[in-house]
Amino acid sequence: MEHIEIKGGHRLSGTVRISGAKNAALPILAATLLAPGKFQLHEVPQLEDVKIFLRLLQELGVKWERTSDHSLEIDSSGLKNFEAPYDLVRLMRASILVLGPLVARLGRARVALPGGCAIGARPIDLHLKGLELMGAKLKIKEGFVEAKAKRLNGATIYFDITSVTGTENLMMAASLAKGKTILENAAREPEVVALGELLLQMGAKIKGLGTDTITIEGSKELKAVDWTIIPDRIEAGTFLMAVGAAGGKLIIENCIPSHLDAVLEKLKNAGLKIDIIDKDKIGVQRRGKLKSIDIKTQPYPGFPTDLQAQIMVLMSIASGLSVITETIFENRFMHVAELRRLGADIKVEGRNAIVRGVSELTGAPVMATDLRASASLILAGLSAKGTTIIQGLNHLDRGYERIDKKLSAVGARIKRLKNGKEIT
Ligand code: EPZ
């Protein structure tokens, strides 16, 4: 069994380069279904989720090849299959992002319904309602959603709940629909904006990116382009918080500070020294004990739910009482039980986690339950006295490109081991 072993209490120092954003790469891979021809994609992170998405595209008839460590050439000219099989969709819920593009490009789609996951039921009703409003005929049968439409029509779609992939799916579908689509209460995440900017480059007509109302004028066809994936703001936030956990100072490069406004504000309030060094560089330093602050997760530009587990580690060793409220997912406190094993004092009451700072955490064996929980356990291990062993690395590899190697390069005593042998 592969596991990570961390000897805590070692300050960090040096420079870390952030990889391309997982949550930008996945919708952008889906967007290659919208246009025949060769896409050249750069800064594609080497993640399990990206590998699964490429397997899915290949299943659909898309050709792809890796042209360098972080670049791909993708050609969906041969797209013919419209079925996304359950054995791939169950591995990665973001597979649902092929639904909109397949209906738009082929007029048909049969996509296995993604089940729930550790952090919640994760329904896709808003994706389906939007496609129906655009004229698709939908059927739910044998665990699949089947969608048909000769050509989708533009429609006005109001999201009862702001949905990132819901907005992305329907923005892609609308880009080839007949007429105008208005997405209201749309998501404003940088990854949604990045997808919209790619679609614009492909010839789509889109207005309102980054606001809660996005207007798309459908085109008859779009073209393949070259594109570079934006840096991963959640990975950047995770490394900022690694300094909060372990102490020391880091320079985070290849990041976009303006994507992290809410996070930087909170980390400053907690007592970290934050310097915007350049348009793509942030300096972070911990000086003394952290202060307890309250956090409430919100859709962008609020504090991201994907950094909730990580900041909980910082509050576990801060000077007082912190209330962390998770408003996006109904079950995203799975890391609490594991943090308690390391000595954290956390009580969960519904959507709130009450965190009372302790003087220090103590290393122990723990089990990761989901992607961001595994990141929080690593941060806790960096901080804890003694040795922490983390299992469940399949979750971690979905969203972080060898975070253990990046951390050991800046002073963390962290090793990845399989059957007792170190994996370098
Ligand atoms: C995206 O998930 C991200 N994944 C998640 O990142 C992220 O946590 C989430 O957005 C929120 O920012 C990708 O981009 C691939 P939502 P998504 O639809 O789109 C409810 C990570 O760790 N909802 O914005 O699935 C839903 O239950 C992952 O990288 C419906 O009710 O999230 C949730 O409560 C985890 N019906 C809320 O909306 C729907 O049809 C927001 O979910 C869709 C969503």
Residues whose N, C-alpha, C, O or C-beta is under 5 A from the ligand:
A	BS01	EPZ	N23 A94 R122 P123 I124 D125 L126 H127 I161 T162 S163 V164 T165 G166 T305 D306 I328 F329 L371 R372
